[in-house]
């Protein structure tokens, strides 16, 4: 019996030891207790990252104050290349691929990004405090950190980023490390928020056969013609992609892509022209609610009531008047559209001027909105001059007295649309310029112009409809005063949006 037990021990003990060794090898972390109740963890951070400063300035000091010697952490600044490599190895051992900092590794838990760390770090620490502490996670050694032998041909790596992209900074750091680690890596960086960056990204994507839905996405890296984006883009994937072509190198994809830039430019303009209908419709509708246009139409309706026009007459006058405004605006826009398209390449300078003008209008409208909120009274710096307003009111008084009021409404539509252009044209001009510069043929541009004008008269028709239904001018005035400030904010947003679209078409 004794010998039998001894035989079992001889087999079981080595087996248990072997299992323990295997578990230690496979485990990326030290999950055992420290024995002294201390919770130890790794922190990877970039102090220059705007979304990362909370950890250094708020969270870590607060945790240290609360737990004192009960926590210990190793802080690794990923601005140092060796720490970037360590972060890549730890990410891989935990099965994480997110391109984001800060990162915290504690026991068997990994927390990446501000949201995860803010929401979970203290709870995870509490969990390990209750377990009696936890050892510092192991940083896998990987290779010895020495450079591999020089490769053959250059490896061309292209990196696309955008301003304000939180996931781009870690990728940029890893690429700098890879450039230093692999001696034959040639790296170029492009900002896709610039026309040149967008065009070159489209050219590279076309060459590599990237699906349309993944084009223009940042961060994005091409190693030769192989592209990495989204979940496919992380430190380990970058190293693997470069390692795969380190010896034989890649073709000079930059020269190949440069030959496709003009085609890419046309493709982007065509794509923009297909999407242009949405900002055009929005701009037309918002312009239709323009405070200066709204006050004129309210005066028009109130004067119709004053001279005895009611019900059916108001509805007929409104339809004819709106149709006249639509036709007048459309013809004016058609002339401006033809002029901008005729300018050709020189139209870029006109586009720049109109874009700058749109920015100025946006700033003034935003100022009016902020001043109106502060003072409790709507302001309109960009409104019509009093002399023009008086001429419009005079035209309304004269035309509404005639017996042929339907014909008079048509004439009045032409007069008011022309006189109001100094105010409503502030949105109309950038829209026309955008339509002219966003690509597409003349037929499509004319169609977009018509769509803008249809949306422009929608508020006009609505006001006449509610007046026909019996709503008095006092109610309309009250509505206008109540919402003028909000409309100013909408106008400001519209101006800034149109300016951004214009800059994109240059």
Number of C-alpha atoms within 10 A of each C-alpha: 6 7 8 9 10 11 11 11 12 11 11 12 11 11 12 11 11 12 12 12 12 11 11 13 10 10 15 21 24 18 19 15 19 16 11 10 18 23 28 23 24 22 21 21 26 21 18 11 14 10 14 19 16 15 20 14 11 10 16 15 12 13 15 14 10 11 15 12 11 17 18 16 16 13 14 18 18 22 17 12 17 13 17 24 21 18 24 21 19 23 24 17 16 15 11 14 18 18 23 18 23 25 24 21 23 24 24 15 16 21 21 21 19 17 9 14 19 15 11 13 20 12 12 18 24 14 14 21 18 10 16 17 24 27 21 23 21 17 16 16 11 11 7 6 10 7 11 11 11 11 17 14 16 20 27 22 25 23 23 25 24 20 11 10 10 20 18 19 19 24 23 17 18 24 22 15 19 22 17 13 16 19 17 21 22 14 17 12 13 17 18 22 15 13 16 14 18 24 25 25 27 25 25 27 22 18 14 16 13 15 9 10 7 12 18 20 15 20 24 22 26 23 23 22 21 16 21 18 16 15 10 15 18 23 24 16 16 21 17 11 16 23 16 11 18 22 16 12 20 20 14 16 19 17 9 13 21 15 11 17 20 14 15 22 20 15 16 20 19 16 14 19 22 14 12 21 19 12 18 23 21 15 25 25 20 19 29 23 24 22 27 19 21 20 16 17 20 22 17 21 23 19 18 19 16 11 11 12 18 15 14 11 14 21 19 16 23 27 19 20 26 26 19 21 25 21 17 19 24 19 13 13 23 16 11 16 23 15 14 21 18 12 12 11 12 11 18 18 12 15 22 17 15 22 25 18 17 26 21 16 22 25 16 18 26 20 18 22 25 17 16 18 14 10 10 10 14 22 20 18 11 16 16 19 12 9 8 14 18 12 14 20 15 11 17 24 15 11 18 22 15 12 9 10 19 20 15 20 25 20 17 24 25 19 18 24 23 16 16 19 17 15 18 25 17 19 22 23 19 24 30 24 26 29 30 29 26 24 23 18 11 14 9 16 25 19 12 22 26 22 18 29 25 20 20 27 22 15 20 21 17 12 20 25 17 14 23 19 13 11 13 15 20 11 12 21 15 10 11 18 15 13 13 22 25 15 20 27 18 20 26 24 17 23 27 19 17 25 26 15 21 25 17 18 22 16
